[in-house]
């Protein structure tokens, strides 16, 4: 299992909704168009194949970045949730 960040820029609103729906079913949303995908290389390939069927390669951009296993995990900026509240939507390996 590896961790990837998948991000996209989709120009057409209809395609954007379709890609977002697909990504929500496959990965954890970090931002609206940025997702954390955890899985095998085959699972990633299958996800990206599904997304490639939904986009226009001349107008849209989908990017995937592998995250290092023991990389720095920091957050910059104000907290999203109030102090004392912890989001448990992330996989346990990332807490």
C-alpha positions in Angstrom: 0.0 0.0 0.0 1.2 3.5 -0.9 -0.2 7.0 -0.4 -0.8 9.3 -3.3 -2.2 12.8 -3.7 -4.5 13.1 -6.8 -5.5 16.6 -7.9 -7.4 17.8 -10.9 -8.4 20.9 -12.8 -11.5 20.2 -14.9 -12.8 23.0 -17.1 -16.4 21.8 -17.8 -18.8 21.9 -14.8 -20.5 18.7 -16.0 -17.2 16.8 -16.3 -16.1 18.3 -13.0 -19.1 16.8 -11.1 -18.5 13.4 -12.7 -14.8 13.3 -11.8 -15.5 14.5 -8.3 -18.2 11.8 -7.8 -15.7 9.2 -9.0 -12.9 10.4 -6.8 -15.1 10.6 -3.7 -15.9 6.9 -4.2 -12.2 6.0 -4.5 -10.3 8.4 -2.2 -10.5 10.7 0.8 -11.1 14.3 -0.1 -8.6 16.8 1.3 -9.9 19.8 -0.7 -12.6 19.9 -3.4 -10.2 18.8 -6.1 -7.4 17.2 -4.1 -7.7 13.7 -2.8 -5.7 11.3 -0.7 -5.6 7.8 -2.3 -4.3 4.8 -0.4 -3.9 1.6 -2.2 -1.8 -0.6 -4.5 -0.3 0.4 -7.8 -3.0 -1.6 -9.5 -5.8 0.1 -7.6 -4.3 3.5 -8.5 -4.1 2.5 -12.1 -7.8 1.4 -12.1 -8.8 4.7 -10.5 -6.9 6.8 -13.0 -8.3 4.7 -15.9 -11.8 5.4 -14.7 -11.1 9.1 -14.4 -9.4 9.2 -17.8 -12.7 8.1 -19.4 -14.5 11.1 -17.8 -12.1 13.9 -18.8 -11.2 15.8 -22.0 -7.4 15.4 -22.2 -7.1 18.6 -24.3 -8.8 20.8 -21.6 -8.5 19.0 -18.3 -5.5 18.2 -16.1 -5.3 15.3 -13.6 -2.1 14.8 -11.6 -0.9 12.2 -9.2 2.0 12.4 -6.7 3.3 9.6 -4.5 3.8 10.5 -0.9 7.0 9.4 0.9 6.4 6.7 3.5 8.0 8.7 6.3 7.7 12.1 4.9 7.0 15.3 6.8 3.3 15.7 7.5 2.6 19.3 8.6 -0.2 21.8 8.2 0.2 25.5 7.6 -2.6 27.9 8.4 -5.5 28.1 10.8 -7.0 24.8 12.0 -10.1 23.7 10.1 -11.8 22.3 13.2 -12.1 23.9 16.6 -9.5 22.9 19.2 -10.2 19.5 20.7 -12.1 18.2 17.7 -10.3 15.6 15.6 -11.5 14.4 12.2 -11.5 10.6 12.1 -12.1 10.4 8.3 -8.4 9.8 7.6 -7.1 6.3 7.6 -5.6 5.2 10.9 -2.2 5.0 9.5 -2.2 8.8 9.0 -3.3 9.9 12.5 
